[in-house]
Amino acid sequence: MTPADQKIFLIGFMGSGKTYWGNKWAQASGYGFFDIDAMVELNKGKTIARIFAEDGEEHFRDLETIELRNLLNKNNFIAATGGGTPCFNDNISWMKENGTSVYLRSSPVNILKRLVTEKEKRPLIKNLQDEELLFYITEKLKEREPFYNQAKIILDVDDLDKNFVPDFMII
Ligand code: S3P
């Protein structure tokens, strides 16, 4: 891979800041930015909440896989994946083969702080009471970390300075 064909995939739990940091680092480096959730919503013409409710999770997993894999012919971008993207359809292997995978690691308590006000648009957590959310995050993270931990780079994001730009974005 030369500097001219970088594909960076940010992975991690809901609320770990994939969209936030992806946007910032794309701006800092001049890379393009893609958000898989937003691409699914745009192409399907409905929100993720509606896709889950009307078509089911399995269909959503197929749609996010299609959007991810459509990035194969794009270069020099950073993509924010959905929290479940690397855990289905062997997507983690695909990302590792075709680009640089980066796990944005955050603690359950910090994830909770961010998710508590943003439950509505996330079908997996929208029906949980606030008191149940920390347990859900802790358990789901345990289930998903074997996928997230396969990333080439693991970045702890809880104490990052707002101006931080990682080395792999400096070109
Ligand atoms: C999901 C995470 C969401 C979105 C969908 C399912 C998950 O993305 O793809 O609600 O399975 O963790 P974010 O990680 O951007 O919230």
Backbone and ligand atoms as CSV (ligand in chain L), in Angstrom:
chain,resi,resn,atom,element,x,y,z
A,1,MET,N,N,0.854,-1.208,0.000
A,1,MET,CA,C,0.000,0.000,0.000
A,1,MET,C,C,0.891,1.259,0.000
A,2,THR,N,N,0.629,2.142,-0.920
A,2,THR,CA,C,1.382,3.399,-0.951
A,2,THR,C,C,0.538,4.471,-0.267
A,3,PRO,N,N,1.146,5.636,0.045
A,3,PRO,CA,C,0.340,6.698,0.674
A,3,PRO,C,C,-0.826,7.112,-0.211
A,4,ALA,N,N,-0.781,6.743,-1.495
A,4,ALA,CA,C,-1.840,7.169,-2.413
A,4,ALA,C,C,-3.052,6.245,-2.397
A,5,ASP,N,N,-2.962,5.130,-1.681
A,5,ASP,CA,C,-4.165,4.283,-1.679
A,5,ASP,C,C,-4.555,3.823,-0.270
A,6,GLN,N,N,-4.659,4.791,0.585
A,6,GLN,CA,C,-5.025,4.474,1.971
A,6,GLN,C,C,-6.536,4.348,2.141
A,7,LYS,N,N,-6.917,3.286,2.829
A,7,LYS,CA,C,-8.320,3.139,3.247
A,7,LYS,C,C,-8.277,2.897,4.754
A,8,ILE,N,N,-8.863,3.799,5.513
A,8,ILE,CA,C,-8.823,3.653,6.969
A,8,ILE,C,C,-10.237,3.379,7.473
A,9,PHE,N,N,-10.376,2.287,8.215
A,9,PHE,CA,C,-11.687,1.901,8.743
A,9,PHE,C,C,-11.681,2.052,10.262
A,10,LEU,N,N,-12.540,2.942,10.764
A,10,LEU,CA,C,-12.662,3.088,12.214
A,10,LEU,C,C,-13.728,2.129,12.701
A,11,ILE,N,N,-13.363,1.320,13.681
A,11,ILE,CA,C,-14.341,0.390,14.242
A,11,ILE,C,C,-14.435,0.628,15.752
A,12,GLY,N,N,-15.505,0.150,16.343
A,12,GLY,CA,C,-15.665,0.300,17.789
A,12,GLY,C,C,-17.132,0.376,18.165
A,13,PHE,N,N,-17.368,0.352,19.462
A,13,PHE,CA,C,-18.737,0.299,19.970
A,13,PHE,C,C,-19.516,1.575,19.614
A,14,MET,N,N,-20.839,1.458,19.625
A,14,MET,CA,C,-21.693,2.653,19.490
A,14,MET,C,C,-21.213,3.687,20.519
A,15,GLY,N,N,-21.150,4.941,20.102
A,15,GLY,CA,C,-20.797,5.981,21.067
A,15,GLY,C,C,-19.306,6.070,21.377
A,16,SER,N,N,-18.474,5.388,20.593
A,16,SER,CA,C,-17.029,5.503,20.873
A,16,SER,C,C,-16.398,6.660,20.100
A,17,GLY,N,N,-17.177,7.330,19.271
A,17,GLY,CA,C,-16.667,8.531,18.594
A,17,GLY,C,C,-16.154,8.297,17.182
A,18,LYS,N,N,-16.611,7.226,16.534
A,18,LYS,CA,C,-16.107,6.912,15.190
A,18,LYS,C,C,-16.443,8.033,14.195
A,19,THR,N,N,-17.673,8.527,14.260
A,19,THR,CA,C,-18.080,9.590,13.335
A,19,THR,C,C,-17.387,10.905,13.700
A,20,TYR,N,N,-17.352,11.202,14.992
A,20,TYR,CA,C,-16.736,12.447,15.471
A,20,TYR,C,C,-15.267,12.532,15.057
A,21,TRP,N,N,-14.491,11.502,15.416
A,21,TRP,CA,C,-13.056,11.537,15.113
A,21,TRP,C,C,-12.803,11.365,13.612
A,22,GLY,N,N,-13.601,10.533,12.975
A,22,GLY,CA,C,-13.414,10.306,11.545
A,22,GLY,C,C,-13.540,11.610,10.760
A,23,ASN,N,N,-14.552,12.390,11.099
A,23,ASN,CA,C,-14.751,13.686,10.464
A,23,ASN,C,C,-13.576,14.618,10.699
A,24,LYS,N,N,-13.165,14.692,11.957
A,24,LYS,CA,C,-12.066,15.601,12.322
A,24,LYS,C,C,-10.773,15.231,11.609
A,25,TRP,N,N,-10.463,13.933,11.626
A,25,TRP,CA,C,-9.182,13.507,11.049
A,25,TRP,C,C,-9.212,13.594,9.533
A,26,ALA,N,N,-10.368,13.405,8.945
A,26,ALA,CA,C,-10.475,13.568,7.487
A,26,ALA,C,C,-10.195,15.031,7.136
A,27,GLN,N,N,-10.778,15.937,7.902
A,27,GLN,CA,C,-10.542,17.363,7.639
A,27,GLN,C,C,-9.075,17.724,7.815
A,28,ALA,N,N,-8.462,17.168,8.855
A,28,ALA,CA,C,-7.058,17.506,9.143
A,28,ALA,C,C,-6.114,17.004,8.056
A,29,SER,N,N,-6.491,15.934,7.375
A,29,SER,CA,C,-5.556,15.308,6.437
A,29,SER,C,C,-5.944,15.511,4.975
A,30,GLY,N,N,-7.151,16.028,4.736
A,30,GLY,CA,C,-7.618,16.175,3.358
A,30,GLY,C,C,-8.187,14.879,2.785
A,31,TYR,N,N,-8.328,13.877,3.609
A,31,TYR,CA,C,-8.942,12.621,3.160
A,31,TYR,C,C,-10.454,12.791,3.011
A,32,GLY,N,N,-11.054,11.896,2.221
A,32,GLY,CA,C,-12.511,11.854,2.165
A,32,GLY,C,C,-13.046,11.194,3.438
A,33,PHE,N,N,-14.311,11.432,3.730
A,33,PHE,CA,C,-14.913,10.797,4.907
A,33,PHE,C,C,-16.203,10.089,4.504
A,34,PHE,N,N,-16.337,8.843,4.939
A,34,PHE,CA,C,-17.574,8.088,4.706
A,34,PHE,C,C,-18.110,7.584,6.032
A,35,ASP,N,N,-19.433,7.596,6.131
A,35,ASP,CA,C,-20.095,7.083,7.328
A,35,ASP,C,C,-21.061,5.985,6.857
A,36,ILE,N,N,-20.738,4.746,7.219
A,36,ILE,CA,C,-21.516,3.616,6.693
A,36,ILE,C,C,-22.999,3.735,7.069
A,37,ASP,N,N,-23.285,4.104,8.327
A,37,ASP,CA,C,-24.693,4.236,8.736
A,37,ASP,C,C,-25.423,5.256,7.842
A,38,ALA,N,N,-24.760,6.393,7.615
A,38,ALA,CA,C,-25.389,7.452,6.810
A,38,ALA,C,C,-25.588,6.966,5.368
A,39,MET,N,N,-24.642,6.187,4.851
A,39,MET,CA,C,-24.762,5.684,3.471
A,39,MET,C,C,-25.921,4.695,3.358
A,40,VAL,N,N,-26.074,3.852,4.366
A,40,VAL,CA,C,-27.204,2.906,4.359
A,40,VAL,C,C,-28.517,3.685,4.350
A,41,GLU,N,N,-28.612,4.686,5.219
A,41,GLU,CA,C,-29.864,5.460,5.325
A,41,GLU,C,C,-30.176,6.183,4.013
A,42,LEU,N,N,-29.135,6.746,3.417
A,42,LEU,CA,C,-29.329,7.494,2.175
A,42,LEU,C,C,-29.809,6.561,1.052
A,43,ASN,N,N,-29.119,5.436,0.905
A,43,ASN,CA,C,-29.458,4.541,-0.214
A,43,ASN,C,C,-30.771,3.817,-0.016
A,44,LYS,N,N,-31.105,3.544,1.227
A,44,LYS,CA,C,-32.355,2.827,1.492
A,44,LYS,C,C,-33.525,3.809,1.619
A,45,GLY,N,N,-33.187,5.075,1.867
A,45,GLY,CA,C,-34.233,6.095,1.977
A,45,GLY,C,C,-35.021,5.995,3.271
A,46,LYS,N,N,-34.459,5.362,4.280
A,46,LYS,CA,C,-35.104,5.386,5.600
A,46,LYS,C,C,-34.074,5.270,6.709
A,47,THR,N,N,-34.491,5.636,7.895
A,47,THR,CA,C,-33.557,5.644,9.021
A,47,THR,C,C,-33.218,4.208,9.437
A,48,ILE,N,N,-32.111,4.067,10.154
A,48,ILE,CA,C,-31.717,2.746,10.642
A,48,ILE,C,C,-32.799,2.189,11.576
A,49,ALA,N,N,-33.369,3.059,12.377
A,49,ALA,CA,C,-34.441,2.607,13.279
A,49,ALA,C,C,-35.578,1.974,12.470
A,50,ARG,N,N,-35.937,2.608,11.361
A,50,ARG,CA,C,-37.026,2.043,10.517
A,50,ARG,C,C,-36.595,0.774,9.802
A,51,ILE,N,N,-35.354,0.725,9.362
A,51,ILE,CA,C,-34.882,-0.496,8.680
A,51,ILE,C,C,-34.964,-1.685,9.650
A,52,PHE,N,N,-34.489,-1.484,10.875
A,52,PHE,CA,C,-34.558,-2.560,11.870
A,52,PHE,C,C,-36.015,-2.980,12.100
A,53,ALA,N,N,-36.877,-1.967,12.261
A,53,ALA,CA,C,-38.272,-2.258,12.611
A,53,ALA,C,C,-39.015,-2.916,11.451
A,54,GLU,N,N,-38.766,-2.446,10.234
A,54,GLU,CA,C,-39.571,-2.925,9.102
A,54,GLU,C,C,-38.939,-4.096,8.348
A,55,ASP,N,N,-37.610,-4.139,8.315
A,55,ASP,CA,C,-36.947,-5.171,7.504
A,55,ASP,C,C,-36.137,-6.164,8.335
A,56,GLY,N,N,-35.876,-5.806,9.592
A,56,GLY,CA,C,-35.146,-6.710,10.479
A,56,GLY,C,C,-33.644,-6.453,10.495
A,57,GLU,N,N,-33.010,-6.917,11.566
A,57,GLU,CA,C,-31.570,-6.671,11.730
A,57,GLU,C,C,-30.739,-7.349,10.640
A,58,GLU,N,N,-31.154,-8.580,10.268
A,58,GLU,CA,C,-30.342,-9.311,9.288
A,58,GLU,C,C,-30.234,-8.543,7.964
A,59,HIS,N,N,-31.342,-7.942,7.580
A,59,HIS,CA,C,-31.327,-7.149,6.347
A,59,HIS,C,C,-30.398,-5.946,6.502
A,60,PHE,N,N,-30.481,-5.298,7.676
A,60,PHE,CA,C,-29.579,-4.169,7.928
A,60,PHE,C,C,-28.117,-4.610,7.816
A,61,ARG,N,N,-27.797,-5.794,8.358
A,61,ARG,CA,C,-26.401,-6.279,8.310
A,61,ARG,C,C,-25.949,-6.475,6.869
A,62,ASP,N,N,-26.857,-6.931,6.013
A,62,ASP,CA,C,-26.503,-7.078,4.603
A,62,ASP,C,C,-26.277,-5.709,3.955
A,63,LEU,N,N,-27.143,-4.747,4.299
A,63,LEU,CA,C,-27.000,-3.412,3.702
A,63,LEU,C,C,-25.693,-2.758,4.121
A,64,GLU,N,N,-25.325,-2.878,5.404
A,64,GLU,CA,C,-24.078,-2.224,5.843
A,64,GLU,C,C,-22.863,-2.910,5.218
A,65,THR,N,N,-22.986,-4.232,5.003
A,65,THR,CA,C,-21.885,-4.964,4.363
A,65,THR,C,C,-21.707,-4.503,2.912
A,66,ILE,N,N,-22.823,-4.297,2.229
A,66,ILE,CA,C,-22.753,-3.817,0.842
A,66,ILE,C,C,-22.086,-2.433,0.786
A,67,GLU,N,N,-22.521,-1.531,1.683
A,67,GLU,CA,C,-21.933,-0.178,1.678
A,67,GLU,C,C,-20.441,-0.242,1.979
A,68,LEU,N,N,-20.073,-1.066,2.949
A,68,LEU,CA,C,-18.656,-1.204,3.291
A,68,LEU,C,C,-17.863,-1.658,2.074
A,69,ARG,N,N,-18.342,-2.705,1.457
A,69,ARG,CA,C,-17.552,-3.314,0.381
A,69,ARG,C,C,-17.546,-2.485,-0.896
A,70,ASN,N,N,-18.537,-1.586,-1.016
A,70,ASN,CA,C,-18.519,-0.647,-2.146
A,70,ASN,C,C,-17.365,0.342,-2.046
A,71,LEU,N,N,-16.733,0.408,-0.880
A,71,LEU,CA,C,-15.610,1.347,-0.716
A,71,LEU,C,C,-14.318,0.815,-1.334
A,72,LEU,N,N,-14.380,-0.412,-1.834
A,72,LEU,CA,C,-13.177,-1.045,-2.390
A,72,LEU,C,C,-12.531,-0.211,-3.492
A,73,ASN,N,N,-13.360,0.430,-4.312
A,73,ASN,CA,C,-12.773,1.189,-5.422
A,73,ASN,C,C,-12.526,2.655,-5.086
A,74,LYS,N,N,-12.603,3.015,-3.798
A,74,LYS,CA,C,-12.290,4.395,-3.376
A,74,LYS,C,C,-10.933,4.380,-2.658
A,75,ASN,N,N,-10.271,5.526,-2.674
A,75,ASN,CA,C,-8.974,5.610,-2.010
A,75,ASN,C,C,-8.837,6.881,-1.200
A,76,ASN,N,N,-7.887,6.835,-0.290
A,76,ASN,CA,C,-7.582,8.002,0.550
A,76,ASN,C,C,-8.810,8.513,1.282
A,77,PHE,N,N,-9.350,7.656,2.094
A,77,PHE,CA,C,-10.514,8.047,2.884
A,77,PHE,C,C,-10.408,7.431,4.268
A,78,ILE,N,N,-11.239,7.984,5.124
A,78,ILE,CA,C,-11.427,7.386,6.437
A,78,ILE,C,C,-12.921,7.096,6.546
A,79,ALA,N,N,-13.264,5.899,6.996
A,79,ALA,CA,C,-14.677,5.522,7.085
A,79,ALA,C,C,-15.044,5.178,8.524
A,80,ALA,N,N,-16.163,5.749,8.977
A,80,ALA,CA,C,-16.727,5.357,10.268
A,80,ALA,C,C,-17.685,4.212,9.991
A,81,THR,N,N,-17.403,3.051,10.568
A,81,THR,CA,C,-18.305,1.912,10.380
A,81,THR,C,C,-19.356,1.939,11.502
A,82,GLY,N,N,-20.369,1.094,11.405
A,82,GLY,CA,C,-21.325,0.962,12.502
A,82,GLY,C,C,-20.719,0.054,13.583
A,83,GLY,N,N,-21.246,0.152,14.789
A,83,GLY,CA,C,-20.688,-0.633,15.895
A,83,GLY,C,C,-20.680,-2.134,15.643
A,84,GLY,N,N,-21.624,-2.615,14.815
A,84,GLY,CA,C,-21.689,-4.050,14.563
A,84,GLY,C,C,-21.006,-4.476,13.270
A,85,THR,N,N,-20.605,-3.508,12.450
A,85,THR,CA,C,-20.082,-3.848,11.109
A,85,THR,C,C,-18.971,-4.913,11.135
A,86,PRO,N,N,-17.961,-4.782,12.027
A,86,PRO,CA,C,-16.875,-5.773,11.971
A,86,PRO,C,C,-17.270,-7.151,12.493
A,87,CYS,N,N,-18.449,-7.236,13.102
A,87,CYS,CA,C,-18.853,-8.488,13.775
A,87,CYS,C,C,-19.737,-9.371,12.904
A,88,PHE,N,N,-20.028,-8.954,11.702
A,88,PHE,CA,C,-20.915,-9.725,10.819
A,88,PHE,C,C,-20.262,-9.912,9.448
A,89,ASN,N,N,-20.681,-11.003,8.780
A,89,ASN,CA,C,-20.301,-11.243,7.373
A,89,ASN,C,C,-18.789,-11.204,7.122
A,90,ASP,N,N,-18.018,-11.538,8.163
A,90,ASP,CA,C,-16.561,-11.565,8.030
A,90,ASP,C,C,-15.982,-10.209,7.599
A,91,ASN,N,N,-16.684,-9.144,7.985
A,91,ASN,CA,C,-16.244,-7.813,7.561
A,91,ASN,C,C,-14.898,-7.412,8.161
A,92,ILE,N,N,-14.585,-7.930,9.348
A,92,ILE,CA,C,-13.292,-7.540,9.939
A,92,ILE,C,C,-12.140,-8.059,9.061
A,93,SER,N,N,-12.279,-9.280,8.555
A,93,SER,CA,C,-11.216,-9.822,7.691
A,93,SER,C,C,-11.114,-8.997,6.412
A,94,TRP,N,N,-12.265,-8.632,5.890
A,94,TRP,CA,C,-12.275,-7.829,4.654
A,94,TRP,C,C,-11.560,-6.486,4.881
A,95,MET,N,N,-11.858,-5.851,6.006
A,95,MET,CA,C,-11.228,-4.540,6.283
A,95,MET,C,C,-9.726,-4.699,6.459
A,96,LYS,N,N,-9.327,-5.782,7.118
A,96,LYS,CA,C,-7.892,-5.999,7.338
A,96,LYS,C,C,-7.156,-6.285,6.021
A,97,GLU,N,N,-7.839,-6.960,5.141
A,97,GLU,CA,C,-7.208,-7.263,3.845
A,97,GLU,C,C,-7.112,-6.032,2.954
A,98,ASN,N,N,-8.073,-5.140,3.090
A,98,ASN,CA,C,-8.183,-4.053,2.120
A,98,ASN,C,C,-7.825,-2.667,2.642
A,99,GLY,N,N,-7.432,-2.565,3.897
A,99,GLY,CA,C,-7.093,-1.241,4.416
A,99,GLY,C,C,-6.519,-1.326,5.815
A,100,THR,N,N,-6.554,-0.204,6.494
A,100,THR,CA,C,-6.041,-0.131,7.865
A,100,THR,C,C,-7.222,-0.052,8.820
A,101,SER,N,N,-7.334,-1.031,9.679
A,101,SER,CA,C,-8.444,-1.040,10.633
A,101,SER,C,C,-7.968,-0.446,11.959
A,102,VAL,N,N,-8.799,0.419,12.524
A,102,VAL,CA,C,-8.425,1.116,13.756
A,102,VAL,C,C,-9.570,0.991,14.756
A,103,TYR,N,N,-9.286,0.387,15.895
A,103,TYR,CA,C,-10.306,0.232,16.946
A,103,TYR,C,C,-10.242,1.443,17.882
A,104,LEU,N,N,-11.325,2.197,17.940
A,104,LEU,CA,C,-11.408,3.305,18.891
A,104,LEU,C,C,-11.960,2.730,20.195
A,105,ARG,N,N,-11.074,2.552,21.151
A,105,ARG,CA,C,-11.466,1.869,22.387
A,105,ARG,C,C,-11.878,2.873,23.453
A,106,SER,N,N,-13.020,2.593,24.055
A,106,SER,CA,C,-13.545,3.469,25.100
A,106,SER,C,C,-14.099,2.585,26.212
A,107,SER,N,N,-14.144,3.105,27.422
A,107,SER,CA,C,-14.619,2.275,28.541
A,107,SER,C,C,-16.149,2.268,28.572
A,108,PRO,N,N,-16.752,1.207,29.149
A,108,PRO,CA,C,-18.216,1.163,29.231
A,108,PRO,C,C,-18.822,2.417,29.866
A,109,VAL,N,N,-18.181,2.959,30.897
A,109,VAL,CA,C,-18.752,4.137,31.567
A,109,VAL,C,C,-18.733,5.351,30.638
A,110,ASN,N,N,-17.656,5.511,29.901
A,110,ASN,CA,C,-17.615,6.640,28.958
A,110,ASN,C,C,-18.574,6.452,27.796
A,111,ILE,N,N,-18.706,5.211,27.342
A,111,ILE,CA,C,-19.677,4.925,26.270
A,111,ILE,C,C,-21.080,5.261,26.780
A,112,LEU,N,N,-21.356,4.843,28.007
A,112,LEU,CA,C,-22.663,5.115,28.618
A,112,LEU,C,C,-22.979,6.605,28.606
A,113,LYS,N,N,-22.008,7.413,29.022
A,113,LYS,CA,C,-22.234,8.865,29.099
A,113,LYS,C,C,-22.664,9.416,27.747
A,114,ARG,N,N,-22.061,8.887,26.684
A,114,ARG,CA,C,-22.404,9.405,25.357
A,114,ARG,C,C,-23.718,8.835,24.840
A,115,LEU,N,N,-24.004,7.590,25.205
A,115,LEU,CA,C,-25.193,6.953,24.615
A,115,LEU,C,C,-26.503,7.311,25.302
A,116,VAL,N,N,-26.389,7.715,26.562
A,116,VAL,CA,C,-27.616,7.885,27.341
A,116,VAL,C,C,-28.562,8.919,26.707
A,117,THR,N,N,-27.982,9.908,26.052
A,117,THR,CA,C,-28.823,10.941,25.436
A,117,THR,C,C,-29.094,10.639,23.953
A,118,GLU,N,N,-28.572,9.523,23.473
A,118,GLU,CA,C,-28.683,9.247,22.029
A,118,GLU,C,C,-29.271,7.879,21.753
A,119,LYS,N,N,-30.143,7.420,22.620
A,119,LYS,CA,C,-30.662,6.061,22.465
A,119,LYS,C,C,-31.617,5.924,21.284
A,120,GLU,N,N,-32.394,6.972,21.062
A,120,GLU,CA,C,-33.535,6.887,20.147
A,120,GLU,C,C,-33.178,6.389,18.746
A,121,LYS,N,N,-32.046,6.896,18.212
A,121,LYS,CA,C,-31.718,6.511,16.827
A,121,LYS,C,C,-31.020,5.155,16.746
A,122,ARG,N,N,-30.784,4.510,17.907
A,122,ARG,CA,C,-30.070,3.230,17.891
A,122,ARG,C,C,-30.994,2.100,18.351
A,123,PRO,N,N,-31.491,1.327,17.391
A,123,PRO,CA,C,-32.514,0.326,17.707
A,123,PRO,C,C,-32.093,-0.712,18.753
A,124,LEU,N,N,-30.792,-1.014,18.841
A,124,LEU,CA,C,-30.393,-2.052,19.797
A,124,LEU,C,C,-30.555,-1.604,21.246
A,125,ILE,N,N,-30.565,-0.301,21.469
A,125,ILE,CA,C,-30.620,0.179,22.865
A,125,ILE,C,C,-31.818,1.055,23.169
A,126,LYS,N,N,-32.614,1.361,22.169
A,126,LYS,CA,C,-33.640,2.388,22.405
A,126,LYS,C,C,-34.713,1.979,23.400
A,127,ASN,N,N,-34.917,0.678,23.569
A,127,ASN,CA,C,-35.937,0.264,24.540
A,127,ASN,C,C,-35.377,-0.061,25.924
A,128,LEU,N,N,-34.099,0.189,26.110
A,128,LEU,CA,C,-33.504,-0.101,27.426
A,128,LEU,C,C,-33.676,1.094,28.359
A,129,GLN,N,N,-33.926,0.800,29.634
A,129,GLN,CA,C,-33.935,1.856,30.645
A,129,GLN,C,C,-32.493,2.306,30.856
A,130,ASP,N,N,-32.305,3.556,31.310
A,130,ASP,CA,C,-30.944,4.060,31.541
A,130,ASP,C,C,-30.180,3.125,32.481
A,131,GLU,N,N,-30.876,2.575,33.495
A,131,GLU,CA,C,-30.206,1.713,34.493
A,131,GLU,C,C,-29.730,0.402,33.864
A,132,GLU,N,N,-30.366,-0.010,32.789
A,132,GLU,CA,C,-29.979,-1.285,32.155
A,132,GLU,C,C,-28.832,-1.110,31.158
A,133,LEU,N,N,-28.609,0.135,30.796
A,133,LEU,CA,C,-27.707,0.395,29.679
A,133,LEU,C,C,-26.253,0.018,29.969
A,134,LEU,N,N,-25.778,0.291,31.195
A,134,LEU,CA,C,-24.379,-0.019,31.506
A,134,LEU,C,C,-24.129,-1.523,31.429
A,135,PHE,N,N,-25.083,-2.305,31.915
A,135,PHE,CA,C,-24.951,-3.764,31.863
A,135,PHE,C,C,-24.918,-4.226,30.398
A,136,TYR,N,N,-25.839,-3.672,29.611
A,136,TYR,CA,C,-25.895,-4.044,28.196
A,136,TYR,C,C,-24.559,-3.731,27.504
A,137,ILE,N,N,-24.047,-2.526,27.747
A,137,ILE,CA,C,-22.790,-2.109,27.091
A,137,ILE,C,C,-21.653,-3.049,27.494
A,138,THR,N,N,-21.565,-3.331,28.800
A,138,THR,CA,C,-20.474,-4.175,29.305
A,138,THR,C,C,-20.523,-5.561,28.671
A,139,GLU,N,N,-21.714,-6.138,28.626
A,139,GLU,CA,C,-21.857,-7.498,28.081
A,139,GLU,C,C,-21.620,-7.524,26.572
A,140,LYS,N,N,-22.197,-6.554,25.877
A,140,LYS,CA,C,-22.071,-6.523,24.412
A,140,LYS,C,C,-20.622,-6.266,23.999
A,141,LEU,N,N,-19.957,-5.447,24.786
A,141,LEU,CA,C,-18.554,-5.157,24.495
A,141,LEU,C,C,-17.709,-6.424,24.631
A,142,LYS,N,N,-18.004,-7.217,25.657
A,142,LYS,CA,C,-17.273,-8.489,25.839
A,142,LYS,C,C,-17.467,-9.389,24.619
A,143,GLU,N,N,-18.693,-9.386,24.108
A,143,GLU,CA,C,-19.021,-10.231,22.954
A,143,GLU,C,C,-18.316,-9.724,21.684
A,144,ARG,N,N,-18.182,-8.399,21.608
A,144,ARG,CA,C,-17.657,-7.819,20.371
A,144,ARG,C,C,-16.149,-7.586,20.363
A,145,GLU,N,N,-15.544,-7.527,21.541
A,145,GLU,CA,C,-14.105,-7.207,21.553
A,145,GLU,C,C,-13.243,-8.199,20.781
A,146,PRO,N,N,-13.606,-9.496,20.736
A,146,PRO,CA,C,-12.790,-10.393,19.909
A,146,PRO,C,C,-12.717,-9.940,18.442
A,147,PHE,N,N,-13.743,-9.247,17.982
A,147,PHE,CA,C,-13.707,-8.689,16.624
A,147,PHE,C,C,-12.915,-7.377,16.625
A,148,TYR,N,N,-13.274,-6.477,17.523
A,148,TYR,CA,C,-12.615,-5.166,17.557
A,148,TYR,C,C,-11.098,-5.311,17.760
A,149,ASN,N,N,-10.724,-6.277,18.609
A,149,ASN,CA,C,-9.298,-6.433,18.932
A,149,ASN,C,C,-8.465,-6.967,17.775
A,150,GLN,N,N,-9.127,-7.363,16.703
A,150,GLN,CA,C,-8.366,-7.798,15.522
A,150,GLN,C,C,-7.848,-6.623,14.701
A,151,ALA,N,N,-8.274,-5.410,15.079
A,151,ALA,CA,C,-7.839,-4.223,14.323
A,151,ALA,C,C,-6.322,-4.115,14.324
A,152,LYS,N,N,-5.799,-3.525,13.281
A,152,LYS,CA,C,-4.347,-3.359,13.185
A,152,LYS,C,C,-3.855,-2.386,14.271
A,153,ILE,N,N,-4.669,-1.358,14.511
A,153,ILE,CA,C,-4.280,-0.317,15.473
A,153,ILE,C,C,-5.383,-0.204,16.525
A,154,ILE,N,N,-4.977,-0.129,17.791
A,154,ILE,CA,C,-5.964,0.095,18.855
A,154,ILE,C,C,-5.639,1.441,19.499
A,155,LEU,N,N,-6.638,2.310,19.511
A,155,LEU,CA,C,-6.425,3.669,20.003
A,155,LEU,C,C,-7.382,3.923,21.161
A,156,ASP,N,N,-6.828,4.265,22.317
A,156,ASP,CA,C,-7.696,4.600,23.454
A,156,ASP,C,C,-8.164,6.034,23.302
A,157,VAL,N,N,-9.454,6.219,23.208
A,157,VAL,CA,C,-9.969,7.554,22.862
A,157,VAL,C,C,-10.515,8.338,24.052
A,158,ASP,N,N,-10.540,7.719,25.232
A,158,ASP,CA,C,-11.202,8.393,26.350
A,158,ASP,C,C,-10.535,9.705,26.765
A,159,ASP,N,N,-9.217,9.770,26.673
A,159,ASP,CA,C,-8.544,10.984,27.138
A,159,ASP,C,C,-7.843,11.741,26.025
A,160,LEU,N,N,-8.330,11.573,24.804
A,160,LEU,CA,C,-7.657,12.245,23.683
A,160,LEU,C,C,-7.906,13.751,23.714
A,161,ASP,N,N,-6.858,14.505,23.448
A,161,ASP,CA,C,-7.001,15.944,23.288
A,161,ASP,C,C,-7.836,16.201,22.032
A,162,LYS,N,N,-8.658,17.258,22.059
A,162,LYS,CA,C,-9.566,17.459,20.918
A,162,LYS,C,C,-8.824,17.753,19.604
A,163,ASN,N,N,-7.573,18.181,19.718
A,163,ASN,CA,C,-6.793,18.451,18.498
A,163,ASN,C,C,-5.903,17.291,18.069
A,164,PHE,N,N,-6.027,16.183,18.754
A,164,PHE,CA,C,-5.171,15.032,18.436
A,164,PHE,C,C,-5.441,14.514,17.020
A,165,VAL,N,N,-4.351,14.304,16.293
A,165,VAL,CA,C,-4.458,13.641,14.982
A,165,VAL,C,C,-3.470,12.469,15.001
A,166,PRO,N,N,-3.946,11.242,14.784
A,166,PRO,CA,C,-3.029,10.100,14.882
A,166,PRO,C,C,-2.007,10.064,13.748
A,167,ASP,N,N,-0.896,9.407,14.028
A,167,ASP,CA,C,0.205,9.315,13.039
A,167,ASP,C,C,-0.263,8.793,11.690
A,168,PHE,N,N,-1.181,7.793,11.733
A,168,PHE,CA,C,-1.564,7.191,10.452
A,168,PHE,C,C,-2.368,8.140,9.571
A,169,MET,N,N,-2.764,9.306,10.126
A,169,MET,CA,C,-3.490,10.292,9.313
A,169,MET,C,C,-2.567,11.388,8.795
A,170,ILE,N,N,-1.314,11.353,9.233
A,170,ILE,CA,C,-0.411,12.421,8.819
A,170,ILE,C,C,0.318,11.963,7.561
A,171,ILE,N,N,0.030,12.668,6.467
A,171,ILE,CA,C,0.548,12.189,5.169
A,171,ILE,C,C,1.427,13.232,4.507
L,1,S3P,C1,C,-25.105,-0.736,15.664
L,1,S3P,C2,C,-24.472,0.489,15.721
L,1,S3P,C3,C,-24.969,1.660,15.016
L,1,S3P,C4,C,-25.809,1.268,13.806
L,1,S3P,C5,C,-26.881,0.304,14.212
L,1,S3P,C6,C,-26.325,-0.969,14.840
L,1,S3P,C7,C,-24.523,-1.886,16.408
L,1,S3P,O1,O,-23.864,2.456,14.583
L,1,S3P,O2,O,-25.003,0.704,12.802
L,1,S3P,O3,O,-27.732,0.966,15.100
L,1,S3P,O4,O,-24.841,-3.047,16.096
L,1,S3P,O5,O,-23.683,-1.633,17.315
L,1,S3P,P1,P,-22.985,3.408,15.585
L,1,S3P,O6,O,-21.874,2.571,16.114
L,1,S3P,O7,O,-22.493,4.481,14.671
L,1,S3P,O8,O,-23.899,3.902,16.628
